[in-house]
Amino acid sequence: MSDNYHIVAALSEMSEGHQMYIELDGEEILLCQHEGEYFAINYFCSHAEFGLEGGSIRDGCITCPYHGAEFCLKDGSVQAPPAPFHLCAVLRCARFASQASRGWRSQPGSRV
Ligand code: FES
């Protein structure tokens, strides 16, 4: 397996709307499944650094459960205040096919 890919969870652990905290290479990440796609975003909101876990997910965005900032799951961009910055680490995720069909993998993507 390439160094750029990491198996981080089994598909059986993720269902629609499910969120999961992971730590990977020192980064704290929130995994989400939404409308059949998988996303990995910074665990902490850029507003007051509280965790995004438990935030509602709708129309491709997660809403921070503390003060309501919204972030795009695809690119981490701020969609609603009060967050001042985009999320700084967004990973691209893909299902891990073939021999490990139960798993999925992530590849570090561009920082925003
Ligand atoms: S901590 Fe997320 S909006 Fe304040």
Boltz pocket constraint, residues with backbone or C-beta under 6 A from the ligand:
constraints:
  - pocket:
      binder: B
      contacts: [[A, 45], [A, 46], [A, 47], [A, 48], [A, 49], [A, 50], [A, 64], [A, 65], [A, 66], [A, 67], [A, 68], [A, 69], [A, 81], [A, 82], [A, 83]]
      max_distance: 6.0
